[in-house]
Amino acid sequence: MRLALTVAMLLSTFCLAHAADDIFDAARRGDLAAVKAALDAGAPVDAKWRYDQTALYIAAFRGHAPVVQLLLERGASPDARDTFYKMSALDAAAGKNVEILGLLVAKGAKGGETLLPDAAASGRKIVVETLLANGKWSQNVLDETLLAAEIKKQPEIAAMLRDAGAKPLPKPDIDPALLAALAGRYTAPNVPTPATVVLEDGLLKLNGLGRAFEYRPLDAKTFVSLTQPATDKLIFEMDGKNVKGFDFVNAFTKLRFTPEAK
């Protein structure tokens, strides 16, 4: 009896492991019937493959909307994220498949609040439409997104956002001379090349760290990212009219920059 029970447990474990392998392969191919069969055979819906990728992440990355829909209906987490690319399923879908984007946002996937202003500023109308139709957005996110669309001259998207309830944000009253004083070259420890801050069209533009960033003022010392205002900031430290430096802050790091020595 004990031997038979042990054999049965081993067979069950083998079958579950095989079903889990099957679901990853089926999700990669976009084989809806095979994914359903693997789930029915006992494959855990959020089983993890390499780099913590789940079947849902793989299907979203590959653009297989029917598979994503099935997995979500079976209870898959919409916040699947891998440890290699550091991407979420939502990130993977954003540049490839708006149908998947809508499915994930409708299930409450995190990260849409950063995708929305970025899509508005870059003129990706269909992405904005999809996010607005499927997500639940705070007033602040809508207002920040409207401002990004207006600054980047996207009138159609701005109109969509106003229809969705977005309202204009008040513009801070800042001395232009103070803004101009922030421009210059800055260095940070362990950053190989200087960063340049310039003032252009009412925005501060930071060129460095391998890319360009755009910030709008909250006040005379604090600037938030045009497309990721909730997480990305420049915070300046002043000594009278002189700039002592600024903190570059985002969701992953904080760097201290000081004016380049002349």
NORSULQUI-V884789 format. One record per residue. N is the residue number from 1. PHI is phi in degrees with one decimal (* if undefined). BURIAL is 1 if it has 9 or more other ideal C-beta (glycine too) atoms within 8 Angstrom, else 0. D_FIRST is the distance of its C-alpha to the first C-alpha in Angstrom with 2 decimals. Layout:
n->N phi->PHI burial->BURIAL d_first->D_FIRST
n->N phi->PHI burial->BURIAL d_first->D_FIRST
This chain:
n->1 phi->* burial->0 d_first->0.00
n->2 phi->-62.5 burial->0 d_first->3.81
n->3 phi->-63.3 burial->0 d_first->5.46
n->4 phi->-63.9 burial->0 d_first->5.12
n->5 phi->-65.4 burial->0 d_first->6.22
n->6 phi->-63.4 burial->0 d_first->8.67
n->7 phi->-62.6 burial->0 d_first->9.93
n->8 phi->-64.0 burial->0 d_first->10.53
n->9 phi->-64.7 burial->0 d_first->12.37
n->10 phi->-64.3 burial->0 d_first->14.32
n->11 phi->-64.8 burial->0 d_first->15.31
n->12 phi->-64.3 burial->0 d_first->16.44
n->13 phi->-62.8 burial->0 d_first->18.43
n->14 phi->-63.1 burial->0 d_first->19.96
n->15 phi->-65.3 burial->1 d_first->20.99
n->16 phi->-65.6 burial->1 d_first->22.58
n->17 phi->-63.8 burial->0 d_first->24.42
n->18 phi->-66.2 burial->0 d_first->25.62
n->19 phi->-63.9 burial->1 d_first->26.81
n->20 phi->-64.4 burial->1 d_first->28.66
n->21 phi->-61.3 burial->0 d_first->30.37
n->22 phi->-62.4 burial->1 d_first->31.31
n->23 phi->-68.2 burial->1 d_first->32.96
n->24 phi->-67.2 burial->1 d_first->35.21
n->25 phi->-65.1 burial->1 d_first->36.35
n->26 phi->-67.3 burial->1 d_first->36.95
n->27 phi->-64.1 burial->1 d_first->38.87
n->28 phi->-65.5 burial->1 d_first->41.00
n->29 phi->-82.9 burial->0 d_first->41.90
n->30 phi->77.6 burial->1 d_first->42.42
n->31 phi->-87.2 burial->1 d_first->40.00
n->32 phi->-61.4 burial->1 d_first->39.45
n->33 phi->-63.3 burial->0 d_first->37.08
n->34 phi->-70.0 burial->1 d_first->34.84
n->35 phi->-63.9 burial->1 d_first->34.84
n->36 phi->-61.9 burial->1 d_first->33.87
n->37 phi->-63.0 burial->1 d_first->31.05
n->38 phi->-65.1 burial->1 d_first->29.69
n->39 phi->-64.9 burial->1 d_first->29.93
n->40 phi->-65.2 burial->0 d_first->28.25
n->41 phi->-82.2 burial->1 d_first->25.37
n->42 phi->109.9 burial->0 d_first->24.90
n->43 phi->-62.8 burial->1 d_first->27.38
n->44 phi->-62.9 burial->0 d_first->28.79
n->45 phi->-64.9 burial->1 d_first->32.42
n->46 phi->-110.2 burial->1 d_first->33.72
n->47 phi->-57.1 burial->1 d_first->31.58
n->48 phi->-110.2 burial->0 d_first->33.85
n->49 phi->-102.8 burial->1 d_first->34.97
n->50 phi->-61.4 burial->0 d_first->37.57
n->51 phi->55.7 burial->0 d_first->40.04
n->52 phi->64.0 burial->1 d_first->38.08
n->53 phi->-70.8 burial->1 d_first->39.12
n->54 phi->-99.0 burial->1 d_first->37.22
n->55 phi->-59.9 burial->1 d_first->37.24
n->56 phi->-64.5 burial->1 d_first->40.00
n->57 phi->-59.8 burial->1 d_first->42.10
n->58 phi->-61.8 burial->1 d_first->41.77
n->59 phi->-65.5 burial->1 d_first->42.74
n->60 phi->-65.3 burial->1 d_first->45.65
n->61 phi->-62.8 burial->1 d_first->46.85
n->62 phi->-86.7 burial->1 d_first->46.82
n->63 phi->84.0 burial->1 d_first->48.51
n->64 phi->-98.6 burial->1 d_first->45.91
n->65 phi->-62.8 burial->1 d_first->46.77
n->66 phi->-59.3 burial->0 d_first->44.49
n->67 phi->-68.2 burial->1 d_first->41.43
n->68 phi->-59.4 burial->1 d_first->42.65
n->69 phi->-61.4 burial->1 d_first->43.16
n->70 phi->-61.3 burial->1 d_first->39.66
n->71 phi->-62.6 burial->1 d_first->38.08
n->72 phi->-65.3 burial->1 d_first->40.31
n->73 phi->-63.4 burial->0 d_first->39.41
n->74 phi->-87.9 burial->0 d_first->35.71
n->75 phi->100.4 burial->0 d_first->36.58
n->76 phi->-63.5 burial->1 d_first->37.33
n->77 phi->-69.9 burial->0 d_first->39.55
n->78 phi->-75.3 burial->1 d_first->43.14
n->79 phi->-100.3 burial->1 d_first->43.85
n->80 phi->-54.3 burial->1 d_first->41.77
n->81 phi->-144.3 burial->1 d_first->43.56
n->82 phi->-98.8 burial->1 d_first->43.13
n->83 phi->-98.6 burial->0 d_first->43.87
n->84 phi->-92.7 burial->0 d_first->45.80
n->85 phi->-82.6 burial->0 d_first->48.54
n->86 phi->59.6 burial->0 d_first->48.32
n->87 phi->-112.0 burial->1 d_first->48.55
n->88 phi->-93.2 burial->1 d_first->47.06
n->89 phi->-60.4 burial->1 d_first->46.16
n->90 phi->-64.5 burial->1 d_first->49.41
n->91 phi->-60.1 burial->0 d_first->51.39
n->92 phi->-63.2 burial->1 d_first->49.88
n->93 phi->-78.8 burial->1 d_first->50.86
n->94 phi->-57.2 burial->1 d_first->54.30
n->95 phi->-96.9 burial->0 d_first->56.01
n->96 phi->-127.4 burial->0 d_first->54.24
n->97 phi->-147.8 burial->1 d_first->53.21
n->98 phi->-71.9 burial->1 d_first->54.72
n->99 phi->-62.9 burial->0 d_first->52.36
n->100 phi->-65.2 burial->1 d_first->49.42
n->101 phi->-55.1 burial->1 d_first->51.61
n->102 phi->-63.5 burial->1 d_first->52.16
n->103 phi->-60.8 burial->1 d_first->48.47
n->104 phi->-69.4 burial->1 d_first->47.59
n->105 phi->-64.5 burial->1 d_first->50.55
n->106 phi->-62.7 burial->0 d_first->49.84
n->107 phi->-91.2 burial->0 d_first->46.40
n->108 phi->86.9 burial->0 d_first->48.12
n->109 phi->-57.9 burial->1 d_first->47.71
n->110 phi->-78.6 burial->0 d_first->49.60
n->111 phi->112.2 burial->1 d_first->52.56
n->112 phi->-65.1 burial->1 d_first->54.61
n->113 phi->-67.7 burial->1 d_first->57.26
n->114 phi->-93.8 burial->1 d_first->58.13
n->115 phi->-68.9 burial->1 d_first->57.91
n->116 phi->-62.0 burial->1 d_first->60.30
n->117 phi->-66.0 burial->1 d_first->63.41
n->118 phi->-65.6 burial->1 d_first->62.83
n->119 phi->-65.2 burial->1 d_first->62.65
n->120 phi->-65.6 burial->1 d_first->65.75
n->121 phi->-66.7 burial->1 d_first->67.77
n->122 phi->-93.7 burial->0 d_first->66.95
n->123 phi->78.8 burial->0 d_first->67.75
n->124 phi->-86.5 burial->0 d_first->64.34
n->125 phi->-59.2 burial->1 d_first->65.12
n->126 phi->-66.3 burial->0 d_first->62.05
n->127 phi->-68.1 burial->1 d_first->59.74
n->128 phi->-60.9 burial->1 d_first->61.74
n->129 phi->-57.3 burial->1 d_first->61.62
n->130 phi->-65.0 burial->1 d_first->57.85
n->131 phi->-65.0 burial->1 d_first->57.30
n->132 phi->-64.9 burial->1 d_first->59.75
n->133 phi->-72.6 burial->0 d_first->58.26
n->134 phi->-111.7 burial->1 d_first->54.63
n->135 phi->-102.8 burial->1 d_first->54.77
n->136 phi->-112.9 burial->0 d_first->55.93
n->137 phi->-116.4 burial->1 d_first->58.58
n->138 phi->-69.4 burial->0 d_first->60.38
n->139 phi->-59.5 burial->1 d_first->64.14
n->140 phi->-63.8 burial->0 d_first->64.51
n->141 phi->-63.0 burial->1 d_first->62.50
n->142 phi->-61.7 burial->1 d_first->64.56
n->143 phi->-67.1 burial->1 d_first->67.80
n->144 phi->-62.6 burial->1 d_first->66.96
n->145 phi->-68.5 burial->1 d_first->66.06
n->146 phi->-60.1 burial->1 d_first->69.32
n->147 phi->-62.2 burial->1 d_first->71.28
n->148 phi->-61.4 burial->1 d_first->69.58
n->149 phi->-65.4 burial->1 d_first->70.42
n->150 phi->-69.7 burial->1 d_first->74.01
n->151 phi->-62.7 burial->1 d_first->74.59
n->152 phi->-89.6 burial->1 d_first->73.27
n->153 phi->57.6 burial->0 d_first->75.37
n->154 phi->-119.2 burial->1 d_first->72.71
n->155 phi->-63.1 burial->0 d_first->74.55
n->156 phi->-63.8 burial->0 d_first->72.23
n->157 phi->-68.9 burial->1 d_first->69.19
n->158 phi->-60.4 burial->1 d_first->71.22
n->159 phi->-64.9 burial->0 d_first->72.12
n->160 phi->-60.3 burial->1 d_first->68.48
n->161 phi->-68.0 burial->1 d_first->67.62
n->162 phi->-63.4 burial->1 d_first->70.52
n->163 phi->-63.6 burial->0 d_first->69.33
n->164 phi->-83.6 burial->1 d_first->65.91
n->165 phi->108.8 burial->0 d_first->67.65
n->166 phi->-68.0 burial->1 d_first->68.43
n->167 phi->-125.6 burial->1 d_first->71.57
n->168 phi->-62.5 burial->0 d_first->73.89
n->169 phi->-85.0 burial->0 d_first->73.35
n->170 phi->-66.3 burial->0 d_first->76.48
n->171 phi->-91.7 burial->0 d_first->77.99
n->172 phi->-68.2 burial->0 d_first->78.64
n->173 phi->-93.7 burial->0 d_first->82.28
n->174 phi->-123.7 burial->1 d_first->82.39
n->175 phi->-60.2 burial->0 d_first->85.47
n->176 phi->-56.5 burial->0 d_first->85.50
n->177 phi->-65.4 burial->0 d_first->86.99
n->178 phi->-68.5 burial->1 d_first->83.98
n->179 phi->-62.0 burial->1 d_first->81.62
n->180 phi->-62.3 burial->0 d_first->83.76
n->181 phi->-68.2 burial->1 d_first->83.53
n->182 phi->-77.9 burial->1 d_first->79.76
n->183 phi->-67.3 burial->0 d_first->80.22
n->184 phi->152.6 burial->1 d_first->80.05
n->185 phi->-106.1 burial->1 d_first->77.91
n->186 phi->-133.3 burial->1 d_first->75.19
n->187 phi->-125.8 burial->1 d_first->72.96
n->188 phi->-140.2 burial->1 d_first->69.66
n->189 phi->-57.8 burial->0 d_first->67.99
n->190 phi->67.3 burial->0 d_first->65.69
n->191 phi->-106.4 burial->1 d_first->66.93
n->192 phi->-66.2 burial->0 d_first->68.80
n->193 phi->-124.7 burial->0 d_first->71.39
n->194 phi->-64.2 burial->0 d_first->73.44
n->195 phi->-104.0 burial->1 d_first->72.70
n->196 phi->-115.3 burial->1 d_first->75.54
n->197 phi->-108.5 burial->1 d_first->76.07
n->198 phi->-129.2 burial->0 d_first->78.52
n->199 phi->-103.0 burial->1 d_first->79.69
n->200 phi->-149.2 burial->0 d_first->79.76
n->201 phi->54.1 burial->0 d_first->80.19
n->202 phi->80.5 burial->0 d_first->79.29
n->203 phi->-110.2 burial->1 d_first->76.02
n->204 phi->-92.1 burial->1 d_first->75.23
n->205 phi->-114.0 burial->1 d_first->73.76
n->206 phi->-103.7 burial->1 d_first->71.88
n->207 phi->-105.7 burial->1 d_first->71.82
n->208 phi->166.0 burial->1 d_first->69.51
n->209 phi->57.6 burial->0 d_first->65.91
n->210 phi->85.2 burial->0 d_first->65.74
n->211 phi->-162.3 burial->0 d_first->66.69
n->212 phi->-109.1 burial->0 d_first->69.07
n->213 phi->-123.3 burial->1 d_first->68.33
n->214 phi->-121.3 burial->1 d_first->70.34
n->215 phi->-132.1 burial->1 d_first->70.81
n->216 phi->-111.5 burial->1 d_first->72.79
n->217 phi->-78.6 burial->1 d_first->74.35
n->218 phi->-91.0 burial->0 d_first->73.06
n->219 phi->-152.7 burial->0 d_first->75.92
n->220 phi->-69.5 burial->1 d_first->78.18
n->221 phi->-120.9 burial->0 d_first->75.44
n->222 phi->-117.4 burial->1 d_first->72.15
n->223 phi->-127.8 burial->1 d_first->71.22
n->224 phi->-113.1 burial->1 d_first->68.04
n->225 phi->-58.9 burial->1 d_first->66.65
n->226 phi->-64.1 burial->1 d_first->67.94
n->227 phi->-106.7 burial->1 d_first->64.55
n->228 phi->-136.3 burial->1 d_first->62.14
n->229 phi->-66.1 burial->1 d_first->64.13
n->230 phi->-74.1 burial->0 d_first->61.19
n->231 phi->-122.6 burial->1 d_first->60.11
n->232 phi->-107.9 burial->1 d_first->62.92
n->233 phi->-141.6 burial->1 d_first->66.12
n->234 phi->-117.5 burial->1 d_first->69.14
n->235 phi->-122.5 burial->1 d_first->70.49
n->236 phi->-88.7 burial->1 d_first->73.92
n->237 phi->-114.2 burial->1 d_first->75.55
n->238 phi->-114.3 burial->1 d_first->79.33
n->239 phi->-123.1 burial->0 d_first->82.14
n->240 phi->68.1 burial->0 d_first->84.94
n->241 phi->-97.2 burial->0 d_first->85.45
n->242 phi->-99.2 burial->0 d_first->83.68
n->243 phi->-88.6 burial->1 d_first->80.06
n->244 phi->-86.9 burial->0 d_first->78.13
n->245 phi->154.5 burial->1 d_first->74.98
n->246 phi->-149.3 burial->1 d_first->72.03
n->247 phi->-97.8 burial->1 d_first->68.27
n->248 phi->-94.1 burial->1 d_first->66.30
n->249 phi->-126.2 burial->1 d_first->63.20
n->250 phi->-143.6 burial->1 d_first->60.30
n->251 phi->-67.9 burial->0 d_first->56.61
n->252 phi->-114.1 burial->0 d_first->55.77
n->253 phi->-153.7 burial->0 d_first->58.69
n->254 phi->-140.7 burial->0 d_first->61.93
n->255 phi->-123.1 burial->0 d_first->64.83
n->256 phi->-101.4 burial->1 d_first->68.23
n->257 phi->-108.1 burial->1 d_first->71.20
n->258 phi->-126.8 burial->1 d_first->74.72
n->259 phi->-55.8 burial->1 d_first->77.99
n->260 phi->-64.6 burial->1 d_first->78.59
n->261 phi->-63.8 burial->0 d_first->81.13
n->262 phi->-96.0 burial->0 d_first->84.46
